[in-house]
Amino acid sequence: MTQPNGTVTVGDVMSSGVIDAAPQTSLLAIAAQMAERGVHCVVVDGLARGPAGSEELVWGIVSDMDLISAAAAS
């Protein structure tokens, strides 16, 4: 929803929920997930062991442009 002052927020345009994958997931599997869910990126995460136990960490994202670059390089 556009704010009263005419601005558009991130919440107005974002997709809800987070699509994630492990670093060892194939790019083909990532591309299939993105196409199936109609999203343009997937969060790459992993588990880190720390004093407090296991914590999920975001390592980065894979975007549709990353997939295009990888395909062009092959």
JOVENDA-V168328 format. One record per pair of residues at least 12 apart in sequence whose ideal C-beta (glycine too) atoms are under 10 Angstrom apart, sorted by the first residue. I is the first residue (numbers start at 1). J is the second residue. Records with the same first field share a line. If there is no record, write none. Layout:
I: J / J
This chain:
15: 37 / 38 / 39 / 40 / 41
17: 37 / 39
18: 39 / 42 / 43 / 45 / 58
19: 33 / 34 / 36 / 37 / 39 / 41 / 42 / 43 / 61
20: 33 / 42 / 43 / 44 / 45 / 46 / 56 / 58 / 61
21: 33 / 34 / 42 / 43 / 44 / 45 / 61 / 62
22: 44 / 45 / 46 / 47 / 59
23: 44 / 45 / 46 / 59 / 60 / 62
24: 44 / 46
25: 42 / 44 / 62
27: 62 / 66 / 67 / 70 / 71 / 74
28: 67
29: 42
30: 42 / 44 / 62 / 63 / 64 / 66 / 67 / 70
31: 62 / 64 / 67 / 70 / 71
33: 62
34: 62 / 63 / 64 / 67
35: 64
39: 63 / 64
40: 61 / 63 / 64 / 65 / 67
41: 60 / 61 / 62 / 63 / 64 / 65 / 66 / 67
42: 60 / 61 / 62 / 63 / 64 / 66 / 67
43: 56 / 58 / 59 / 60 / 61 / 62
44: 57 / 58 / 59 / 60 / 61 / 62
45: 57 / 58 / 59 / 60 / 61
46: 58 / 59
